[in-house]
């Protein structure tokens, strides 16, 4: 089990193995497409469209909560 802590708000989010793997690439340099490719490659028995949709949803939810921000280019 993995957790993501929001120190400012004092809240935490439970992460499953896939979410943890996805977030490990959130470095401000790796693009969304590159992260999708890595996740699809690792979890190749899953539907690629579902992986992409779920990653978008994860990003949107964490952005709404202020946990992550879009990298400046």
Beta strands, then each sheet from edge to edge (+ up, - down):
strand 1: 2-6
strand 2: 11-15
sheet 1: 1+ 2-
end
